[in-house]
Amino acid sequence: MKRRDILKGLTLLPLSGGFISKASAIGITDTPTPQKSTRDLFAELGVTPVINASVTMTFLSGSLMLPEVLEAINSTSHDFANMYELQDKVGAKIAELLHVESAMVTSGAACAIVLGTAAAITGTDHEKIKLLPNLPGPRPEVIMQKTHRYLFDQAVTTTGAKIIEVEGNDEMEKAFNERTVIALFFNAAGKHSVTHEDFVAIAKKHNIPSMLDAAADVPPVENLFKYQKIGFDLVTFSGGKMIRGPQSAGLLFGRKDLITAARLNHSPNEAPIGRPMKVNKEEMFGMYAALKAYLERDHKKEWQDWLDRAKRIGSQLETVQTVKTETVVDPGPANAFPSLRVTWDESKIKIKPEQVVTALKSGTPSIVANGGKDYLTVGVVLLRPDQVDIVAGRVKSILQQAV
Ligand SMILES: *Cc1c(COP(=O)(O)O)cnc(C)c1O
């Protein structure tokens, strides 16, 4: 399933906040059931809370922050900090956790691509940093595979750089010249005409850094270590997807000289291209807390919990005549986790999957799921434990009503 496809037919609605710990009916309890606080801002503003039975999507507010992240945000909000020092210390800790030379917190993976490209263009040259994206002379060039072109490469051209498309090793070899600054690899692209290893080796041979965008590519947790081992000089992940940090935070990590240059291109410096991409103090602490919690979590148990959720929903739905369910795992690398595929005999249950999606969305509570021509997909990984049975009950009742 492509993110593009998932994006179709969904509406822009945020998720609920305000948590206290509470034991759940099943599985992992790290997304506690929320307790309504005395002030309900959703109600106050008339914003519809949404149950996400899909995948992490920016327009749907990304992910739900872990309790550790909310605690980090709250507990650090009462004092000032020097932002240079904070980025130093948080970056050093993240670098240690990820076994790299250096790291920084960015305002998301898209910002990391801007900063990584900017770093490769300017190095530590303050004059160039000030001029970006309007450097005099020919535009800096960034090498990408033709099959890797994607919406987020606008983050590359934001710096004033131009993208040079290549297909296969030979074309990549020939693409380097004195204007080349960096080579960008989109990890979740459908097709690689140059492998990860070759991409890194060819860039190294030409003494040009390589950067990899793996924004949505955990789980598995091992991916947080995999690409620096292959030799990519810079790697980025989103903070607000399955790592479950602040939605407006992300990670950029790798070579020290490049991170130093990326930081010079970022807030709290006042004039660089990254100044409008500020990350606040609480988000920096929060991103660190999220990464640490993510690395420390029992990933096997979490995976089992997701399978249990799918099974639990599936067994409730299969009580409706002709309904069949199957747990499917997206091969990734983006969104590589289980979800439930639901099919039925449309001559017996007279509703199409996309109509079920519409009914789920327009109901109360509003539920976002995905429906193709042939089946309904019910996502389980972003549900709070208390929402598992709610989703099962709603899908079941919509199907039953169509019998
Ligand atoms: C989500 C995503 C981004 C953007 O990440 P943010 O953290 O939202 O800035 C970039 N690239 C890919 C492949 C993504 O999936």
The ligand as an SDF file (V2000), in Angstrom:
LIG
                    3D

 15 15  0  0  0  0  0  0  0  0999 V2000
    6.7890   11.7500    6.3110 C   0  0  0  0  0  0  0  0  0  0  0  0
    7.9030   11.7960    5.3360 C   0  0  0  0  0  0  0  0  0  0  0  0
    8.7160   12.9240    5.2030 C   0  0  0  0  0  0  0  0  0  0  0  0
    8.4590   14.1800    5.9840 C   0  0  0  0  0  0  0  0  0  0  0  0
    8.6870   13.9700    7.3220 O   0  0  0  0  0  0  0  0  0  0  0  0
    8.2800   15.0610    8.4040 P   0  0  0  0  0  0  0  0  0  0  0  0
    8.8830   14.5310    9.6540 O   0  0  0  0  0  0  0  0  0  0  0  0
    6.7950   15.1200    8.4240 O   0  0  0  0  0  0  0  0  0  0  0  0
    8.8810   16.3550    7.9530 O   0  0  0  0  0  0  0  0  0  0  0  0
    9.7680   12.8870    4.3290 C   0  0  0  0  0  0  0  0  0  0  0  0
   10.0150   11.7860    3.6000 N   0  0  0  0  0  0  0  0  0  0  0  0
    9.2580   10.6860    3.6810 C   0  0  0  0  0  0  0  0  0  0  0  0
    9.5970    9.5060    2.8570 C   0  0  0  0  0  0  0  0  0  0  0  0
    8.1620   10.6520    4.5600 C   0  0  0  0  0  0  0  0  0  0  0  0
    7.4090    9.5450    4.6490 O   0  0  0  0  0  0  0  0  0  0  0  0
  1  2  1  0
  2  3  1  0
  2 14  2  0
  3  4  1  0
  3 10  2  0
  4  5  1  0
  5  6  1  0
  6  7  2  0
  6  8  1  0
  6  9  1  0
 10 11  1  0
 11 12  2  0
 12 13  1  0
 12 14  1  0
 14 15  1  0
M  END
$$$$
